[in-house]
C-alpha cells in the first residue's frame, strides 16, 4: 500500500488531523452536489425510466462495502422467485465502459472491468456494462430481462429506480463522516434515510436489523484444479494479496481461520502484475476472487483465491426480499 493511500486511510478512518487541509476541497464537492441536485429537481437534468423495474445496490462511501456479493445474492434470490434478472454496471476499470457491452464469463476484465466478469461467472444472468446505465438497461430489456439490478449507481440519478439498497461497512462505518476528499463520503449521511433499505456488512457487536456477513469457507486454485477448506491451511503462513476497497477485511478473514498472513494491500481495482506475486519463499499466495479474475487461470499450485458468499439470518433475508417483491409488483403495474 502506497504512503498516500495509507495517509488517506488514517484521515478517513482514524481521524488524522493532517486531513483538515482537504476540507476546502470537500466544501467545493458539497457545492457541486448541491448544484447537481438542484438541476435534477428543476428538470434541467432529465431522468429516464427503464422499460423494466430497477433495483439499485450502492453505497455512500468510497471503496468497497460488499456491494458485489450483495448483487450476486439478490439476483440469485430473484431468479429463485421466478424473475429473470439482469445486471447493469459502469464497468469501473475497464477500457470500454463508455459503450454498451454484454459481459460473459470469458470477457476480458481489462476491457469490461473486474467486478462485472466476477458477477458474470457466478451469477450466470445477462449483464451489460456502460457508463450510460440507461443505455445498458435498455440493452438488457431487449435481451428479455424483467428486473434490472444496478451494481453501484446510487449516485447515478439519471436512471430512475424503483428500489434502493445502500450497503454500509459495519466495521469502518462512515469513517469521519466528511465528504470527499476529506472523508470517504460520496453523499451526506442523510442519504441513508432516503433509501429503501440499509444493509450492514458485518461489524463487531453490530445490532443492525439487516446485518449480513461475507462468509469464506474454501480456497480455490487459480488454475481450477482444486478447492480446499480454509481450515486446511490453519497455522500455515501465506502471502495475502488484495486490491479491494477494504483489504484488511480479507486479511482478517484468513486470520479467523488460523492462517498466518503476510499482508500485501493495493488500491482498489489496481491491476497486479504476475511478477509482483513471485515472493521467492515458497509460501502459498492467497488473493480475493476479484483479483483472481484479473490474473486469469495462472499456472502454479501455490496460487489461490478465496470466494465469499453473502449470508443473512433467514427471517431477516425473507423480510428484505418480500419488501422488494412488493415494490416490483407495484412497478410492474405502473409499467403496464
N, C-alpha and C positions, 0 to 999 in steps of 0.2 A: 504494500500500500504506500502510495507516494506521501511525501510530507504535507503537500497541500490538502490531500484527501484526509489525512489524519487530523489536520488542523480544523477542517470543516466539521468533522465528526465531533471534535471537542467543543466547538462553538455550538453546534446544533443540539447535542445530546448531553453535554457535560457543563454547559453554561460558561465556557471560557470568555472572560471579559474582553479579550482582544477582538472578539467578533463585533463589538459595538461599532467598529469602523465601517461595517457593512450596512448599518441602519439607514443611512441616506438612500442607498440603492433599494432597500426594502420599501421606503416611502414612495419612491418612484414606481416600483412594482405595484404597490397598493393603488396608486393613482391610475395606472394603466388598467387594472382590474375594474376599477370603478367606471372608467370611461367605456370600457368594453361592455360592461353590464348595462350601462345606460343606452348604448347603441342597440343592444338587443331588445331592451324593454321598449324603446321608441319605434322599433320596426326598421331602423336604418340598416341593421344587420338582420337578414332573413334566417328563419329556421325552416327545416324541411322534415316532413313526416314520411317515414319509410312506409312501403306498402305492407309491412308486417310489424307486429309489436316488437319493441326494442327494450332490452334489459341492459343497463349499464353496470359494469363491475369496475370500480375505480378506487382511488384514494385521494386524500388531500395533502399528502406528503410526498416529497421527492424520494425516490428509492423504492425498494421492494417491501411489500407488506403481506404478500401471499395472494395477490390477485389471480395469477395464472392457475394455481391449484384450485382456487375458488371457481374460476370459469370452467375448468375441467369437470369438477364435481357438479356444477349447475347443469351443464349440457347433458351430462350422463343421466341426471335425475329427470330432466325434462324429457329426454328420449324414452326413459322408462315409463313416463306418464302419457306416452302416445304422441308427443310433439316431434317435429322434425327440425331441430335447432341447427343454426349455423353461427359461426363466429366471425366478427369483423375485428381487425386490429390495424393500428397505424403501421405496424411493421418496423418498430424502432430498431435502428442499427442496420437496417437493410438498405441496399443501394437503390432499390426501385420502389420505395414506399410512396413515391409521388404518382404512381399509376396503379390501377386495379389489377391485382394478380391473384389467381387462385393458388392456394398452397396445399401441398400434399406431403406425405412422409418423406419423399425424395427431393423436395425443394431445397435449394441452396440457402442456408441461413445467412450467408454474406449478401444475398440478394433480397430476401424477404424478411430477415430478422430471425433471431434465435428462438424467441418465445412462440411465434406462430408455428415454426416447424415442430417444436416440442408438443404444442397443442394438436397439430395435425396428426402426429404419430400416436398420441394417446387418446384423443377424443374421437377420432375417426368420424367427424362430421364435416360438412362443407365449411371452408374457411377462406376468407379473402382479406388481403392487406391493401391498404390505400390510406394516405394521409387524408384524403377526402372520404370520410366514413360513409357519407350519404351515397356516394357512388359505389362503394364496396357493398353496402347493404342492399342496394338495388340489384347488383350482380347476384347476390345470394338468393334473393327472392325469385329471380329468373331461373335459378337452379332448383327451385321447389322448396326452399326453406320457409317455415311458417312462424318462426320466432327467432329473432336476432339477438345474440349476446355479444356485447361490445367489450372486448378486453381493454381495459383502461377507457378513457374517454369521458370521465366525469366532468372535465373542464371543456369538452368539445361540444359547446352549446348548439352548434348548427344542426346537429342531428337530434330531433325530438325523441323523447324517451317516455316509456310507459312505466318503468320501474327503475329505481336507482339503489344500488348497493355500494356502500363505502366500506372498504376493508382497512382496519387500523392494526398496526403492530402493537400487540399487547405488552411487549417488553419495552419498546422505545417510546410508545405513545406518540404525542405530537411534539416531542422534543422541547425546545424552549418556547414554543408556541408563537414564533415570529415568522413572518413571510419571507420568502426567498429574496435575496441570498443570505440574510442574517439568520434565518431559520429554515427549517425544512418544509414550511407550509406553502402549498400552491394556492390555497384559499384560506379564508378566515375559518377559525374553529366553528363559527356559527353555521357553516355549511353542513355540519353533521346533523343539525336539527331539521334540515330540509330534505334529506334523503329518506327513502322508504325504509331502509334497514341498515344498521351499522353492525358489521361482523368483526369480532376482535380475535386476532391471531395470537393465541397463547397468552403468556404473561404469568408471572408468579403471583398466586393468590388472587387472580382476576375473578371477579364475581359477575362479569357481564352476562346478561341474559342470553346473548348469542355469541358466545365464545366458541371457537373451533381450534383444532390443533393440526399441525402438519406432521404426519407420522412417517417415520422411516424405519423399515424393518430389514432391508436387504441391500447388498451391493452387487452391481452387475458389471461384468467386464465390458469394456468398450467394444471389443470385437464380437460381442454377443455369444460367447462360448459358454458362459457360466454365470449363475447367480448364487450368492451365498448369504446366509443370515448375518446381519451386522454383528450379532453376539459372537459369531465365529472368529471375529478379529479382536476380541477382548484381550487387553494387555499388550497388543501389538502397537508398534509405532508406525504411523503413516504420515505422508505429506498430504495436507488437505488444501485444495485449491478452489477458490470461489470468486467469481466476478459477478456478484449479485448485489442487490441493494443493501442487504444486511448480512455480510459474510459471517459475522460472529454467531448468528443463529445456526448456520451449517456446522461450524466448528463445535459448538456446544452440543448439537445433536450427536455427533460422533463420540464426544466425551461421555455422554449419557449411556452409551453402550460399552464403556470401559476402554475405549480406544485412546492411545496416546497420540496427540495431534501436534504436528509441526505446521503452523499456520502460514498460508500464502494468500493474502487478500488483494484483490484487484478491483478497480472501479467497475460499477455495474455495466454490463454489456461489452466490456473490453475484450477484444479478441486475444486469445492466449496462444502464442506460438508453441508448437510441439517441442521445440528446443528448450523452452522455458520449463518444461516438465521433466527434464533429464537432470536429476539431482545427484546421480552417481554414487548413492549409498545403498542401493538395493531395497529400500523401503517401498511398499506399495504407495501408489498415488491415487487419492480419492478426490472426486470433484462432484459438483452439482450436476443434475441432469441437463440443465440449461447449458452449462459449459461443455458437457459431453456432446451435445448437438452440434456445437461449432467445430469440434475436433473430428467428428466422424468416427468411423469404426477403426480406430488406430490399432495396429498390431501390438502385441505385448501382453503378457499375462499379469502384469502388476499395475494396470491402469483400470480404475473402477469408477463408476458413477453411482450416486445414491438417489433413487427416485423417492419422492414424498407424496403422500396422499392426504387429502382433506378429510378430517373426521370431526363430527359434531354429535353431541348427545342426541339420540334418535327423536325424542319428543320435540326438542327444540328445532331440529332439522325439519321435521314434518310441519311444524308451525311456520317456518320460513317458506317452505315450498308451497304450502296451502295459500299463504298470503300472495305469493307470486302468481299462482294459478288463477286465483280470483281476479287479479288485475289483468291477466292475459285474456280471460274470458270477457272482461269489460272492454278491453282494447279490440278484441275480435268483433264485438258488436258495433263498436264505433267505426271500425274499418268496413263494416258491411259484409 
